[in-house]
Amino acid sequence: VVAIRGKPASSDKKKDAFDEDGDDAAAASDSEDDGPTEPWTTEERLTAFYEQYQPDKVGDVPKLLEKYDGKYDKLFTALVKKYGPEPEDPYITANYASDSDDSDDDGEGKMSGLSLEEKKARSKKRRGVGAKKVNKVDTRVIIQKIRRQRRKAVTIVVGMDTVPGVKLKDVSKEFRIKFAGSSSVKDTAGGGKEIVIQGDHTDAAAALIIKKFKVPADAVFLDIDGEFVPFAG
């Protein structure tokens, strides 16, 4: 009888394979731990927004949170209309972005520029079969006075492109006639459109928008030192 020393080679291979699988699993677990575990808080969302578009206003975040307590959705909607899409929350990107891959060819599944609540709602809709396409537009117009070189003031109107059936060039023409001065449509840094009027006409422009273009008064806001104040009329 011949005694065979050592372990069968097949056993060693199985052990090596197990060790490799275990290492891979551990590495995968470590990579998962590196990702965000929860979405941004409202303070983190607002801070990230101003860091991207208006870094000099980051210090005003606590004051704005207090002023708009309970109305954060309106605040972010107004900010997006004025500056552009919100910065991407890493948690939302990691947990909801994949749902947009199942969208229709017309691009309705894109998540860019949506708030946290909107992205969650969008992703839930996409999980259903034959989700209906919704093209609802939230009308919100923001008017701001800015002083430029040599203290000359201009009035900026943002959001008229959210008014159904209204063309920006027609609005600009009405401003030009009303105020007997320059008025033109310009591109914003966020990829949107704005109307620039020569002179300080914030109140008069708001009144004209409501009367001439039938925009609801509660959808018109004045931007006063970074705070969105409803136009009182």
Secondary structure, 3 states (H helix, E strand, C coil): CCCCCCCCHHHHHHHHHHHHHHHHHHHHHHHHHCCCCCCCCHHHHHHHHHHHHCHHHHHHHHHHHHHCCCCHHHHHHHHHHHCCCCCCCHHHHHHHHHHHHHCCCCCCCCCCCCCHHHHHHHHHHHHCCCCCCCCCCCCCEEEEEEECHHHCEEEEEECHHHCCCCCHHHHHHHHHHHHCCCEEEEECCCCCEEEEEECCCHHHHHHHHHHHCCCCHHHEEEEECCEEEECCC
